[in-house]
């Protein structure tokens, strides 16, 4: 199956319809990621199928949780996941991609330029660093995908949230265990507003997404 067909059919299985323009952007993303991956290790996944399923399709599972025109901070974005796929899906998003690995930020900047994306920026820095240049208290959503312990994610994300902001935490098959372990330390400040369980197409990998909102 061709990559674009796999992407389109996989998205449809998730209830998502992709436009031709969106498919083209994802295919350009895939090509650039492949070029960079041959020079530096951006992601452990090298096969097009694995990247489409475990990066592209996994990232867009959060699209139903994001509002048009929102400000979104992606902490630990790596090679642009999930922030860039969400931007492709919701062009009105204003996205900040934050990562502590310089070569990954260089890739994301090249990606943003190559895809001609507006209102999206990649920042080199750590979330816990007060001098990283990312604004505090302004983001409608802070999102992470398989980065650190849930309790640590909440602690790092909280300063960046606007008053009614939400934290979106994307996890794998052990997500429920991880939430139960973190719950006692976060529910004094946040409530679990939504839980979304799903299986990815072409393999059935289990995923769970937690949406936390301030009390």
Z-matrix of the N, CA and C atoms (Angstrom, degrees):
N
C 1 1.461
C 2 1.532 1 109.71
N 3 1.322 2 116.05 1 132.78
C 4 1.458 3 120.39 2 179.51
C 5 1.527 4 110.58 3 -66.96
N 6 1.352 5 116.71 4 150.34
C 7 1.464 6 119.46 5 -177.95
C 8 1.518 7 114.07 6 -55.12
N 9 1.335 8 117.70 7 -42.46
C 10 1.456 9 119.26 8 -178.31
C 11 1.531 10 111.77 9 -67.09
N 12 1.338 11 116.76 10 -33.95
C 13 1.455 12 120.37 11 177.38
C 14 1.535 13 110.38 12 -68.84
N 15 1.322 14 116.03 13 -42.31
C 16 1.460 15 120.21 14 178.19
C 17 1.522 16 110.74 15 -61.09
N 18 1.327 17 116.59 16 -43.80
C 19 1.457 18 121.27 17 179.28
C 20 1.525 19 110.85 18 -61.73
N 21 1.323 20 116.72 19 -48.27
C 22 1.463 21 121.59 20 -177.06
C 23 1.528 22 111.20 21 -64.60
N 24 1.332 23 116.69 22 -46.34
C 25 1.464 24 120.37 23 -178.44
C 26 1.532 25 111.15 24 -69.12
N 27 1.318 26 116.90 25 -38.28
C 28 1.455 27 120.22 26 178.19
C 29 1.516 28 111.74 27 -65.00
N 30 1.327 29 115.93 28 -42.24
C 31 1.475 30 120.08 29 177.62
C 32 1.519 31 110.35 30 -62.86
N 33 1.335 32 116.57 31 -42.09
C 34 1.466 33 120.75 32 179.59
C 35 1.526 34 110.71 33 -61.03
N 36 1.340 35 116.65 34 -38.11
C 37 1.465 36 120.77 35 178.08
C 38 1.532 37 111.10 36 -63.56
N 39 1.337 38 115.83 37 -27.71
C 40 1.466 39 121.27 38 177.64
C 41 1.526 40 111.86 39 -88.33
N 42 1.323 41 116.53 40 1.41
C 43 1.464 42 120.94 41 179.81
C 44 1.509 43 113.56 42 83.79
N 45 1.347 44 116.54 43 22.43
C 46 1.458 45 121.80 44 -176.48
C 47 1.529 46 109.54 45 -117.70
N 48 1.312 47 116.71 46 128.73
C 49 1.462 48 121.69 47 177.15
C 50 1.525 49 109.38 48 -101.72
N 51 1.318 50 116.40 49 125.37
C 52 1.457 51 121.70 50 179.94
C 53 1.522 52 110.80 51 -99.75
N 54 1.331 53 116.22 52 138.39
C 55 1.456 54 120.60 53 172.56
C 56 1.530 55 109.18 54 -80.13
N 57 1.317 56 115.96 55 165.11
C 58 1.473 57 120.14 56 177.28
C 59 1.527 58 110.10 57 -60.80
N 60 1.337 59 116.50 58 -39.55
C 61 1.461 60 120.42 59 179.65
C 62 1.531 61 110.90 60 -61.82
N 63 1.319 62 116.76 61 -41.54
C 64 1.459 63 120.34 62 179.33
C 65 1.529 64 111.10 63 -66.47
N 66 1.329 65 117.03 64 -42.55
C 67 1.468 66 120.40 65 177.67
C 68 1.525 67 109.87 66 -60.51
N 69 1.326 68 117.22 67 -43.11
C 70 1.475 69 120.86 68 179.17
C 71 1.530 70 110.91 69 -60.83
N 72 1.332 71 117.06 70 -41.48
C 73 1.462 72 120.31 71 179.22
C 74 1.527 73 110.67 72 -64.10
N 75 1.323 74 117.28 73 -43.02
C 76 1.462 75 120.12 74 177.88
C 77 1.532 76 111.19 75 -63.64
N 78 1.318 77 118.08 76 -39.02
C 79 1.465 78 120.40 77 179.94
C 80 1.530 79 111.02 78 -68.22
N 81 1.333 80 117.02 79 -36.26
C 82 1.464 81 120.27 80 175.03
C 83 1.528 82 110.56 81 -66.47
N 84 1.323 83 115.94 82 -39.34
C 85 1.466 84 122.21 83 175.30
C 86 1.534 85 109.36 84 -58.81
N 87 1.330 86 116.89 85 -47.71
C 88 1.461 87 122.22 86 -179.37
C 89 1.529 88 111.36 87 -60.16
N 90 1.321 89 116.39 88 -42.75
C 91 1.465 90 120.84 89 -179.43
C 92 1.527 91 111.09 90 -65.35
N 93 1.326 92 117.38 91 -45.56
C 94 1.461 93 120.66 92 -178.94
C 95 1.529 94 110.70 93 -66.66
N 96 1.326 95 116.50 94 -39.12
C 97 1.461 96 120.25 95 177.95
C 98 1.526 97 110.35 96 -61.76
N 99 1.312 98 116.91 97 -40.21
C 100 1.460 99 120.88 98 177.99
C 101 1.523 100 112.02 99 -63.56
N 102 1.333 101 116.62 100 -41.66
C 103 1.466 102 120.85 101 179.34
C 104 1.530 103 111.12 102 -62.62
N 105 1.328 104 116.16 103 -47.22
C 106 1.464 105 120.31 104 -179.60
C 107 1.522 106 111.75 105 -69.03
N 108 1.325 107 116.33 106 -36.02
C 109 1.461 108 120.39 107 -177.46
C 110 1.529 109 112.11 108 -64.72
N 111 1.318 110 116.11 109 -25.57
C 112 1.466 111 119.15 110 177.88
C 113 1.522 112 111.66 111 -74.62
N 114 1.342 113 116.00 112 -19.14
C 115 1.467 114 120.20 113 -179.20
C 116 1.527 115 111.78 114 -100.62
N 117 1.324 116 116.33 115 -42.09
C 118 1.462 117 120.79 116 -179.76
C 119 1.529 118 109.00 117 -137.01
N 120 1.305 119 116.61 118 155.95
C 121 1.465 120 120.48 119 -175.45
C 122 1.531 121 110.35 120 -85.79
N 123 1.327 122 116.20 121 91.40
C 124 1.463 123 121.14 122 179.12
C 125 1.516 124 111.40 123 -82.61
N 126 1.314 125 115.97 124 -39.07
C 127 1.465 126 121.72 125 -179.02
C 128 1.515 127 109.25 126 -146.37
N 129 1.323 128 116.29 127 145.76
C 130 1.455 129 120.38 128 -179.96
C 131 1.518 130 112.89 129 -68.60
N 132 1.327 131 116.59 130 -18.35
C 133 1.461 132 120.88 131 179.58
C 134 1.525 133 109.52 132 -88.85
N 135 1.320 134 116.87 133 124.59
C 136 1.469 135 121.54 134 -178.55
C 137 1.525 136 112.78 135 -110.92
N 138 1.334 137 116.98 136 -26.83
C 139 1.453 138 122.22 137 -176.60
C 140 1.529 139 110.92 138 -75.88
N 141 1.323 140 117.03 139 136.18
C 142 1.465 141 121.22 140 -177.91
C 143 1.529 142 111.50 141 -55.65
N 144 1.326 143 116.98 142 -43.57
C 145 1.459 144 120.76 143 -179.42
C 146 1.526 145 110.80 144 -59.22
N 147 1.341 146 116.76 145 -46.57
C 148 1.463 147 120.98 146 -178.57
C 149 1.525 148 111.35 147 -63.35
N 150 1.331 149 116.35 148 -39.95
C 151 1.464 150 120.64 149 -179.94
C 152 1.533 151 110.40 150 -66.01
N 153 1.331 152 116.43 151 -43.31
C 154 1.467 153 119.94 152 -179.25
C 155 1.522 154 110.67 153 -62.85
N 156 1.335 155 116.75 154 -44.74
C 157 1.468 156 119.87 155 -176.76
C 158 1.521 157 111.58 156 -74.76
N 159 1.334 158 116.52 157 -52.50
C 160 1.463 159 121.06 158 -168.93
C 161 1.526 160 114.43 159 -88.23
N 162 1.325 161 117.41 160 -12.05
C 163 1.466 162 120.06 161 176.03
C 164 1.532 163 111.44 162 -116.04
N 165 1.337 164 117.47 163 -58.54
C 166 1.469 165 119.75 164 -175.62
C 167 1.531 166 111.55 165 -67.46
N 168 1.332 167 116.69 166 -57.25
C 169 1.466 168 119.52 167 -176.68
C 170 1.524 169 111.43 168 -67.56
N 171 1.318 170 116.73 169 -39.16
C 172 1.461 171 119.75 170 177.25
C 173 1.532 172 110.50 171 -59.14
N 174 1.327 173 116.84 172 -43.26
C 175 1.466 174 120.85 173 -178.42
C 176 1.519 175 112.32 174 -62.57
N 177 1.344 176 116.84 175 -42.51
C 178 1.465 177 119.12 176 -173.68
C 179 1.528 178 112.90 177 -76.32
N 180 1.336 179 118.22 178 -7.29
C 181 1.468 180 119.43 179 176.61
C 182 1.524 181 111.93 180 -62.79
N 183 1.330 182 117.08 181 -17.85
C 184 1.471 183 120.56 182 -179.70
C 185 1.524 184 112.89 183 -90.60
N 186 1.330 185 117.54 184 -0.53
C 187 1.463 186 119.33 185 -171.26
C 188 1.527 187 112.61 186 -63.97
N 189 1.316 188 118.02 187 -32.32
C 190 1.467 189 120.64 188 -178.65
C 191 1.526 190 112.31 189 -70.36
N 192 1.321 191 117.03 190 -11.82
C 193 1.466 192 121.62 191 -177.71
C 194 1.528 193 112.66 192 -95.65
N 195 1.336 194 116.63 193 -5.00
C 196 1.464 195 122.38 194 -173.92
C 197 1.526 196 110.26 195 -106.38
N 198 1.318 197 117.13 196 135.59
C 199 1.473 198 121.56 197 177.54
C 200 1.529 199 111.09 198 -90.15
N 201 1.312 200 115.40 199 144.29
C 202 1.474 201 120.97 200 174.13
C 203 1.527 202 109.91 201 -54.47
N 204 1.314 203 116.06 202 141.90
C 205 1.459 204 121.13 203 174.36
C 206 1.507 205 115.42 204 74.60
N 207 1.324 206 117.66 205 5.95
C 208 1.462 207 121.11 206 -177.61
C 209 1.533 208 111.57 207 -75.88
N 210 1.331 209 113.77 208 161.55
C 211 1.465 210 120.24 209 169.76
C 212 1.522 211 107.85 210 -97.83
N 213 1.325 212 116.01 211 127.56
C 214 1.453 213 121.62 212 -175.28
C 215 1.518 214 110.53 213 -127.31
N 216 1.323 215 116.27 214 130.97
C 217 1.464 216 122.90 215 174.14
C 218 1.521 217 108.40 216 -110.55
N 219 1.326 218 115.74 217 124.55
C 220 1.464 219 122.69 218 177.55
C 221 1.527 220 107.46 219 -104.72
N 222 1.338 221 116.26 220 108.06
C 223 1.466 222 121.30 221 -179.19
C 224 1.524 223 109.84 222 -90.41
N 225 1.323 224 116.51 223 128.24
C 226 1.461 225 121.45 224 -177.68
C 227 1.510 226 111.74 225 72.59
N 228 1.326 227 115.65 226 45.59
C 229 1.461 228 121.51 227 -171.05
C 230 1.526 229 113.31 228 -68.62
N 231 1.326 230 117.88 229 -22.82
C 232 1.470 231 120.47 230 177.68
C 233 1.515 232 111.93 231 64.08
N 234 1.334 233 116.06 232 -115.42
C 235 1.464 234 120.81 233 179.04
C 236 1.536 235 111.36 234 -94.01
N 237 1.350 236 116.02 235 20.89
C 238 1.465 237 119.69 236 174.62
C 239 1.508 238 115.41 237 108.00
N 240 1.333 239 116.85 238 15.57
C 241 1.461 240 120.59 239 -176.47
C 242 1.518 241 111.69 240 -111.26
N 243 1.317 242 117.45 241 133.34
C 244 1.476 243 129.01 242 2.25
C 245 1.518 244 114.57 243 -92.94
N 246 1.340 245 118.05 244 3.19
C 247 1.455 246 121.57 245 -169.50
C 248 1.523 247 115.40 246 -59.03
N 249 1.344 248 117.37 247 -44.53
C 250 1.471 249 119.17 248 -177.26
C 251 1.536 250 111.39 249 -70.62
N 252 1.343 251 119.87 250 -46.75
C 253 1.463 252 117.97 251 174.94
C 254 1.533 253 113.42 252 -57.04
N 255 1.318 254 117.91 253 -37.93
C 256 1.465 255 120.03 254 177.98
C 257 1.527 256 110.81 255 -66.64
N 258 1.313 257 117.32 256 -37.14
C 259 1.465 258 120.93 257 176.37
C 260 1.528 259 110.71 258 -64.81
N 261 1.329 260 117.18 259 -40.16
C 262 1.469 261 120.71 260 176.92
C 263 1.529 262 110.22 261 -61.34
N 264 1.326 263 115.87 262 -40.15
C 265 1.462 264 120.41 263 -177.91
C 266 1.526 265 112.52 264 -75.27
N 267 1.343 266 116.67 265 -35.14
C 268 1.475 267 121.86 266 -177.61
C 269 1.536 268 107.75 267 -126.11
N 270 1.331 269 117.90 268 83.43
C 271 1.461 270 121.25 269 -174.04
C 272 1.528 271 114.80 270 -57.47
N 273 1.335 272 117.51 271 -24.10
C 274 1.467 273 120.57 272 -177.99
C 275 1.535 274 112.66 273 -77.69
N 276 1.318 275 117.71 274 -8.52
C 277 1.461 276 120.35 275 178.09
C 278 1.525 277 110.82 276 -62.72
N 279 1.336 278 114.71 277 144.46
C 280 1.464 279 120.68 278 171.79
C 281 1.526 280 106.53 279 -109.51
N 282 1.322 281 115.83 280 109.03
C 283 1.456 282 121.88 281 -164.95
C 284 1.523 283 111.86 282 -113.61
N 285 1.333 284 115.60 283 136.53
C 286 1.466 285 122.77 284 168.98
C 287 1.521 286 107.90 285 -118.19
N 288 1.332 287 115.66 286 125.41
C 289 1.462 288 122.78 287 178.29
C 290 1.525 289 108.05 288 -103.95
N 291 1.320 290 116.99 289 123.00
C 292 1.465 291 121.19 290 -176.45
C 293 1.520 292 110.10 291 -119.69
N 294 1.325 293 116.57 292 126.81
C 295 1.467 294 120.61 293 176.30
C 296 1.523 295 109.65 294 -149.29
N 297 1.337 296 114.88 295 149.22
C 298 1.460 297 120.23 296 -175.93
C 299 1.527 298 112.94 297 -91.26
N 300 1.342 299 117.70 298 -5.68
C 301 1.473 300 121.66 299 -178.88
C 302 1.527 301 108.82 300 -98.66
N 303 1.322 302 115.37 301 116.19
C 304 1.464 303 120.85 302 -171.46
C 305 1.523 304 113.10 303 -59.95
N 306 1.338 305 117.25 304 -43.51
C 307 1.467 306 119.39 305 -176.98
C 308 1.538 307 111.40 306 -64.61
N 309 1.320 308 116.86 307 -30.88
C 310 1.464 309 119.62 308 178.17
C 311 1.525 310 110.87 309 -71.96
N 312 1.318 311 116.62 310 -36.56
C 313 1.462 312 120.30 311 176.81
C 314 1.528 313 110.21 312 -67.15
N 315 1.333 314 117.49 313 -39.05
C 316 1.469 315 120.79 314 176.12
C 317 1.529 316 110.51 315 -60.39
N 318 1.336 317 116.01 316 -41.72
C 319 1.461 318 119.55 317 177.02
C 320 1.523 319 110.55 318 -62.17
N 321 1.329 320 117.07 319 -46.99
C 322 1.466 321 119.52 320 -178.00
C 323 1.516 322 111.38 321 -61.66
N 324 1.314 323 117.35 322 -37.80
C 325 1.470 324 119.63 323 177.72
C 326 1.524 325 110.97 324 -64.70
N 327 1.333 326 116.37 325 -40.48
C 328 1.465 327 120.72 326 177.26
C 329 1.532 328 110.10 327 -65.67
N 330 1.319 329 116.14 328 -38.95
C 331 1.463 330 121.39 329 179.05
C 332 1.527 331 111.37 330 -63.48
N 333 1.326 332 116.38 331 -47.12
C 334 1.465 333 120.98 332 179.31
C 335 1.532 334 110.74 333 -57.66
N 336 1.325 335 114.85 334 -43.12
C 337 1.468 336 120.00 335 179.37
C 338 1.526 337 111.26 336 -67.00
N 339 1.329 338 116.25 337 -44.53
C 340 1.465 339 120.87 338 -176.97
C 341 1.524 340 111.95 339 -65.55
N 342 1.325 341 117.08 340 -34.96
C 343 1.465 342 120.82 341 -179.83
C 344 1.520 343 112.69 342 -89.05
N 345 1.336 344 116.47 343 -2.02
C 346 1.474 345 122.44 344 179.79
C 347 1.526 346 111.73 345 55.30
N 348 1.337 347 115.80 346 45.66
C 349 1.463 348 121.25 347 179.93
C 350 1.525 349 110.20 348 -88.55
N 351 1.321 350 116.61 349 137.40
C 352 1.463 351 122.41 350 178.87
C 353 1.518 352 110.23 351 -105.52
N 354 1.328 353 116.65 352 159.41
C 355 1.471 354 122.60 353 177.12
C 356 1.525 355 112.06 354 56.58
N 357 1.322 356 115.96 355 42.26
C 358 1.460 357 121.37 356 174.69
C 359 1.524 358 107.72 357 -147.67
N 360 1.333 359 115.69 358 135.52
C 361 1.455 360 119.94 359 -177.70
C 362 1.519 361 110.37 360 -139.36
N 363 1.322 362 116.54 361 148.97
C 364 1.459 363 122.59 362 177.85
C 365 1.524 364 108.77 363 -110.04
N 366 1.331 365 116.39 364 131.44
C 367 1.465 366 122.32 365 -175.62
C 368 1.530 367 109.07 366 -122.27
N 369 1.324 368 115.20 367 133.91
C 370 1.460 369 121.21 368 176.33
C 371 1.527 370 108.53 369 -91.20
N 372 1.327 371 116.61 370 115.18
C 373 1.455 372 119.47 371 179.78
C 374 1.515 373 111.36 372 169.81
N 375 1.325 374 114.50 373 176.24
C 376 1.468 375 121.89 374 178.41
C 377 1.530 376 109.43 375 -106.77
N 378 1.312 377 115.68 376 144.28
C 379 1.462 378 120.13 377 -178.34
C 380 1.524 379 111.84 378 -61.11
N 381 1.339 380 116.75 379 -33.11
C 382 1.466 381 120.49 380 -176.97
C 383 1.523 382 112.98 381 -79.66
N 384 1.324 383 117.84 382 -6.84
C 385 1.465 384 122.67 383 -178.01
C 386 1.532 385 109.87 384 -87.16
N 387 1.308 386 116.58 385 113.38
C 388 1.457 387 120.88 386 -179.38
C 389 1.517 388 114.05 387 -64.20
N 390 1.332 389 117.09 388 -16.63
C 391 1.463 390 120.37 389 -179.15
C 392 1.509 391 113.76 390 -104.75
N 393 1.339 392 117.13 391 25.76
C 394 1.474 393 118.73 392 -176.41
C 395 1.530 394 113.73 393 -80.76
N 396 1.325 395 117.12 394 -4.66
C 397 1.457 396 120.39 395 176.76
C 398 1.514 397 115.39 396 87.80
N 399 1.326 398 117.37 397 -1.29
C 400 1.467 399 120.67 398 178.20
C 401 1.533 400 108.83 399 -91.23
N 402 1.324 401 116.12 400 131.10
C 403 1.469 402 121.07 401 -178.21
C 404 1.529 403 111.52 402 -61.93
N 405 1.320 404 115.72 403 145.84
C 406 1.464 405 121.77 404 173.88
C 407 1.522 406 109.99 405 -99.03
N 408 1.325 407 114.86 406 152.73
C 409 1.458 408 121.07 407 171.07
C 410 1.513 409 116.45 408 68.13
N 411 1.339 410 118.24 409 24.27
C 412 1.467 411 119.26 410 -173.88
C 413 1.527 412 114.26 411 -127.67
N 414 1.317 413 118.84 412 -9.14
C 415 1.463 414 120.19 413 -171.74
C 416 1.527 415 111.84 414 -92.04
N 417 1.335 416 114.73 415 134.44
C 418 1.460 417 121.01 416 175.75
C 419 1.525 418 110.94 417 -72.20
N 420 1.329 419 115.46 418 -33.32
C 421 1.464 420 121.56 419 179.78
C 422 1.522 421 110.05 420 -139.20
N 423 1.326 422 115.11 421 136.66
C 424 1.466 423 121.15 422 166.06
C 425 1.517 424 105.68 423 -115.79
N 426 1.324 425 116.88 424 127.47
C 427 1.460 426 121.05 425 -175.20
C 428 1.522 427 110.61 426 -123.80
N 429 1.319 428 116.05 427 143.19
C 430 1.466 429 121.98 428 173.45
C 431 1.517 430 108.56 429 -137.86
N 432 1.326 431 114.79 430 152.43
C 433 1.465 432 120.11 431 -180.00
C 434 1.523 433 108.20 432 -131.46
N 435 1.350 434 115.48 433 107.40
C 436 1.473 435 121.67 434 176.65
C 437 1.525 436 112.44 435 55.79
N 438 1.328 437 116.99 436 42.84
C 439 1.467 438 121.58 437 179.93
C 440 1.523 439 109.22 438 -117.64
N 441 1.326 440 118.35 439 111.57
C 442 1.453 441 122.68 440 171.31
C 443 1.518 442 115.50 441 64.61
N 444 1.333 443 115.55 442 -176.15
C 445 1.457 444 122.08 443 177.72
C 446 1.529 445 110.48 444 -74.30
N 447 1.310 446 116.73 445 147.34
C 448 1.461 447 120.80 446 -178.30
C 449 1.527 448 110.87 447 -59.77
N 450 1.331 449 117.93 448 -42.02
C 451 1.466 450 120.25 449 -179.79
C 452 1.528 451 110.90 450 -61.95
N 453 1.336 452 117.17 451 -37.83
C 454 1.466 453 120.85 452 177.79
C 455 1.525 454 111.05 453 -68.84
N 456 1.323 455 116.62 454 -38.93
C 457 1.461 456 121.00 455 179.09
C 458 1.527 457 110.53 456 -60.81
N 459 1.320 458 116.01 457 -44.61
C 460 1.473 459 120.38 458 179.83
C 461 1.525 460 109.85 459 -61.88
N 462 1.323 461 116.58 460 -44.43
C 463 1.469 462 121.06 461 -179.89
C 464 1.529 463 110.93 462 -61.42
N 465 1.338 464 116.84 463 -42.73
C 466 1.464 465 120.68 464 -178.43
C 467 1.531 466 112.12 465 -72.49
N 468 1.323 467 116.35 466 -34.51
C 469 1.467 468 120.83 467 -174.10
C 470 1.518 469 113.39 468 -78.40
N 471 1.313 470 116.91 469 -33.65
C 472 1.461 471 121.99 470 -170.30
C 473 1.533 472 114.15 471 -52.83
N 474 1.343 473 120.24 472 -44.29
C 475 1.470 474 118.85 473 -177.59
C 476 1.527 475 114.21 474 -63.64
N 477 1.322 476 117.57 475 -20.71
C 478 1.464 477 120.60 476 -176.01
C 479 1.531 478 112.91 477 -87.39
N 480 1.324 479 117.12 478 -14.52
C 481 1.460 480 120.93 479 -173.18
C 482 1.523 481 112.77 480 -75.41
N 483 1.332 482 114.88 481 141.04
C 484 1.463 483 120.42 482 166.42
C 485 1.528 484 108.00 483 -69.90
N 486 1.329 485 116.52 484 172.48
C 487 1.468 486 120.85 485 -174.43
C 488 1.513 487 114.92 486 -54.15
N 489 1.339 488 116.30 487 -38.56
C 490 1.467 489 120.06 488 179.61
C 491 1.526 490 111.62 489 -108.53
N 492 1.325 491 116.09 490 23.98
C 493 1.461 492 120.60 491 -176.45
C 494 1.518 493 113.59 492 -71.93
N 495 1.332 494 115.17 493 161.20
C 496 1.465 495 121.74 494 -178.80
C 497 1.530 496 110.48 495 -128.51
N 498 1.327 497 114.30 496 150.86
C 499 1.462 498 121.43 497 175.09
C 500 1.521 499 108.05 498 -105.03
N 501 1.329 500 116.87 499 127.73
C 502 1.463 501 122.30 500 177.56
C 503 1.526 502 107.83 501 -110.47
N 504 1.325 503 115.33 502 120.11
C 505 1.467 504 121.27 503 -175.69
C 506 1.523 505 108.37 504 -117.30
N 507 1.328 506 116.90 505 115.34
C 508 1.461 507 123.23 506 -177.46
C 509 1.528 508 108.98 507 -100.98
N 510 1.341 509 116.64 508 124.28
C 511 1.458 510 120.59 509 -176.11
C 512 1.528 511 111.31 510 -132.57
N 513 1.343 512 114.00 511 167.56
C 514 1.452 513 121.33 512 179.38
C 515 1.515 514 112.55 513 -91.80
N 516 1.321 515 116.57 514 -152.91
C 517 1.471 516 121.62 515 -171.00
C 518 1.523 517 113.23 516 -65.75
N 519 1.331 518 118.05 517 -19.34
C 520 1.459 519 120.31 518 178.55
C 521 1.525 520 112.65 519 -95.89
N 522 1.324 521 115.12 520 14.24
C 523 1.454 522 119.97 521 -175.19
C 524 1.512 523 114.58 522 -57.64
N 525 1.324 524 116.87 523 -41.44
C 526 1.468 525 120.03 524 -178.68
C 527 1.527 526 111.00 525 -63.92
N 528 1.341 527 116.94 526 -42.58
C 529 1.470 528 120.63 527 176.81
C 530 1.526 529 110.31 528 -60.86
N 531 1.337 530 116.15 529 -42.98
C 532 1.454 531 120.79 530 -178.36
C 533 1.530 532 110.96 531 -65.07
N 534 1.339 533 116.47 532 -37.65
C 535 1.459 534 119.45 533 178.59
C 536 1.525 535 110.75 534 -66.69
N 537 1.326 536 117.39 535 -44.27
C 538 1.467 537 121.05 536 -179.93
C 539 1.526 538 111.32 537 -60.19
N 540 1.331 539 116.11 538 -37.13
C 541 1.462 540 119.87 539 178.67
C 542 1.524 541 111.76 540 -68.96
N 543 1.336 542 116.45 541 -34.47
C 544 1.466 543 120.81 542 -176.14
C 545 1.520 544 113.32 543 -87.56
N 546 1.323 545 117.23 544 -25.27
C 547 1.468 546 122.36 545 -170.47
C 548 1.533 547 114.40 546 -50.35
N 549 1.345 548 119.47 547 -47.01
C 550 1.467 549 118.48 548 -177.73
C 551 1.525 550 114.20 549 -60.72
N 552 1.335 551 116.89 550 -27.57
C 553 1.467 552 119.95 551 -175.32
C 554 1.523 553 113.53 552 -91.26
N 555 1.340 554 118.13 553 -7.21
C 556 1.469 555 119.23 554 -177.04
C 557 1.529 556 113.61 555 -119.60
N 558 1.324 557 118.00 556 -18.79
C 559 1.471 558 119.21 557 -172.88
C 560 1.522 559 113.54 558 -78.26
N 561 1.338 560 117.20 559 0.41
C 562 1.458 561 118.66 560 170.93
C 563 1.528 562 111.25 561 -78.87
N 564 1.335 563 116.38 562 -17.79
C 565 1.462 564 121.40 563 -177.57
C 566 1.530 565 113.23 564 -120.98
N 567 1.321 566 115.76 565 -24.52
C 568 1.470 567 120.81 566 -175.57
C 569 1.525 568 110.32 567 -133.05
N 570 1.323 569 115.45 568 148.70
C 571 1.462 570 120.70 569 171.79
C 572 1.526 571 108.92 570 -112.45
N 573 1.319 572 115.61 571 154.37
C 574 1.458 573 120.77 572 177.16
C 575 1.528 574 107.99 573 -82.29
N 576 1.332 575 115.89 574 103.36
C 577 1.467 576 120.81 575 -175.77
C 578 1.514 577 112.21 576 -80.02
N 579 1.331 578 116.15 577 -30.78
C 580 1.469 579 119.33 578 -176.76
C 581 1.522 580 109.35 579 -159.30
N 582 1.313 581 115.19 580 145.08
C 583 1.466 582 122.28 581 173.28
C 584 1.521 583 106.97 582 -128.90
N 585 1.325 584 116.76 583 128.16
C 586 1.469 585 120.93 584 -178.94
C 587 1.528 586 108.54 585 -122.75
N 588 1.322 587 116.15 586 114.44
C 589 1.465 588 121.44 587 177.82
C 590 1.519 589 109.10 588 -103.67
N 591 1.325 590 117.23 589 141.54
C 592 1.454 591 120.55 590 -177.51
C 593 1.520 592 110.58 591 -159.15
N 594 1.324 593 114.80 592 169.08
C 595 1.461 594 121.83 593 171.80
C 596 1.517 595 108.19 594 -123.45
N 597 1.315 596 116.08 595 136.69
C 598 1.454 597 120.22 596 179.36
C 599 1.527 598 110.29 597 -74.65
N 600 1.338 599 117.63 598 148.83
C 601 1.464 600 120.73 599 175.83
C 602 1.534 601 111.47 600 -64.74
N 603 1.326 602 115.41 601 163.03
C 604 1.467 603 123.00 602 173.86
C 605 1.539 604 113.02 603 58.08
N 606 1.301 605 116.12 604 51.19
C 607 1.461 606 118.51 605 178.05
C 608 1.508 607 113.43 606 145.80
N 609 1.318 608 116.29 607 -23.89
C 610 1.449 609 120.02 608 174.12
C 611 1.511 610 116.03 609 70.99
N 612 1.342 611 117.72 610 26.96
C 613 1.458 612 120.07 611 177.95
C 614 1.526 613 110.04 612 -61.80
N 615 1.320 614 116.66 613 132.48
C 616 1.468 615 121.23 614 -178.12
C 617 1.521 616 111.17 615 -78.88
N 618 1.316 617 115.34 616 139.11
C 619 1.454 618 122.11 617 177.03
C 620 1.535 619 108.67 618 -137.17
N 621 1.331 620 115.65 619 152.79
C 622 1.455 621 120.46 620 173.69
C 623 1.524 622 108.02 621 -142.43
N 624 1.324 623 116.64 622 138.60
C 625 1.457 624 122.22 623 -179.64
C 626 1.522 625 108.03 624 -120.62
N 627 1.341 626 116.08 625 130.41
C 628 1.458 627 122.29 626 177.76
C 629 1.521 628 109.10 627 -109.95
N 630 1.314 629 116.43 628 132.77
C 631 1.468 630 121.38 629 175.62
C 632 1.528 631 107.73 630 -113.94
N 633 1.317 632 115.94 631 118.85
C 634 1.461 633 121.39 632 -178.56
C 635 1.514 634 109.69 633 -109.19
N 636 1.332 635 116.31 634 140.05
C 637 1.466 636 120.57 635 175.30
C 638 1.514 637 109.56 636 -128.01
N 639 1.327 638 115.33 637 151.48
C 640 1.454 639 120.85 638 -178.52
C 641 1.519 640 110.88 639 -65.06
N 642 1.306 641 115.43 640 143.83
C 643 1.465 642 120.67 641 175.16
C 644 1.525 643 109.50 642 -74.44
